Each structure stands twice: as C-alpha cells, then as structure tokens.
C-alpha cells in the first residue's frame, strides 16, 4: 500500500531540465519554496491516458487554479528532459511545468516508484496528484492499487473540488467555423464577451464539410456545441447566452 505523505516535506532532489538547448538544474526549493504548487505524476510521457486526459484537463483548468492561489502546476514523470520537452510541445501545454525525474529520485522519495517491467518501462511513477504549500504536501490523491493504470482521483477536477468545493466548472465549447464567415465571427465575439473559452475548428483545416454534416446534420456556419449539447448557429447561441444570463440572475 502506498504511503500518504500529507504533512511531510517533499523530497529534496535536483531536476535536470533543458531550456533553450541548455542544461538547467532546478532543485526542489526552486520549484516549491514559498509557493503553492499542484503536482500530478504519471507513468510516462506520450502514454494514452496521460496525453488524452490527465495533461489536457490540468491545462484547461489552469486559470481556475491560478485564481485560487496556485502558483504553478507541475507534471512529473520518470522520463528524461528531451522526452518531457517534446511531450509538452506536442500537448501544447504551455501553462504547465514539465519536470523530468529521469533517475526516479523524486518519485522514489515520494514512495511512488513502481516496477513496470511487464510493459518494458522499467521503474516508473504510480499515478497521483498533490497540493504542495511551501514544500509541504498538504493533500494527496493516490490512485488505488489495482492492476493496470487506474485513473480516477488524481485528475484536475478532483483537485479543483478540494480547493473550491462546489465551484462551477468551465464549459467545454466548440465552434465549427468557416474562414471569412461573418456569423462565425459574431458567435466567437459573443463567447469572448461572455468570458467563455472555446475551441474553434476551421473548415478545411480541422474538418471537412462532410464532417460537419455527419456531426451536426447542418449545412450552415457556425455550429456551436456546449458540453455536448448542440446549440446551433449565432442566433441560437445568442438566445442560449441570454437564457444562461437569466438563470444566473435568478
């Protein structure tokens, strides 16, 4: 059973990182001293769950954590600096600090170093997250000891619920757009004015007209989705935003 180190200081190690093609050594004090830091650790860069869920959600919720007093979000993995830098770039995770624990020293000090020899990985980190204040682990979320790679409590939403119970989660918004479309520009402007982050998918860059018809059964632009709900075009979005505003006022 993994040992919960809440109330204990994190291990004092040196992380060997690469910045602008130069080796840079960062100590535990550099990372944690005088700061509030979220750490999430995972088995390996470029692995499926880590790339599709763990990293992207922490990236998405960064601004929420920042408003709650978090200074940095750190991703730790038993990988070298080259791999971690390439993974960060591939993930477009510019708001997260990727720390290579190539020798597993930090992970071992946390009691989270496990054997993944059956996968050809060697020694890797068990999946967990923690909130660290001034070098002391305040709260840890450790995945249960089950076969495989469980992922259920070290996620960004669980950490956000700990820091701010009941806080509203950001909306997941996607706009199917077309270059030069005035209605698309209007929809994006309304979302920006409402302070709602969104992902814009552009025709012939991110998708084809066939994709639009297959997903929305529509032929016009834009087509807006919110948390899996098909809102429709700019006029429908305006009505949805007005209704949402009325609910907040009530």
Secondary structure, DSSP 4 states (H G I P E B T S, - for coil): -PPP-TTSBPP--EEEEEETTEEEEEEHHHHHTTSEEEEEEES-TT-HHIIIIIHHHHHHTHHHHHHTT--EEEEEESS-HHHHHHHHHHHT-TTSEEEE-TT-HHHHHTT-EEE-GGGT--EEEPPEEEEEETTEEEEEEE--S-SS---SSSSHHHHHHHHSTTPPPPP-EEEEE-TT-HHHHHHHHHHHHTT---EEEEBTTTB-HHHHHHHH---SS-EEEETTEEEESHHHHHHHHHHHHHHHH-
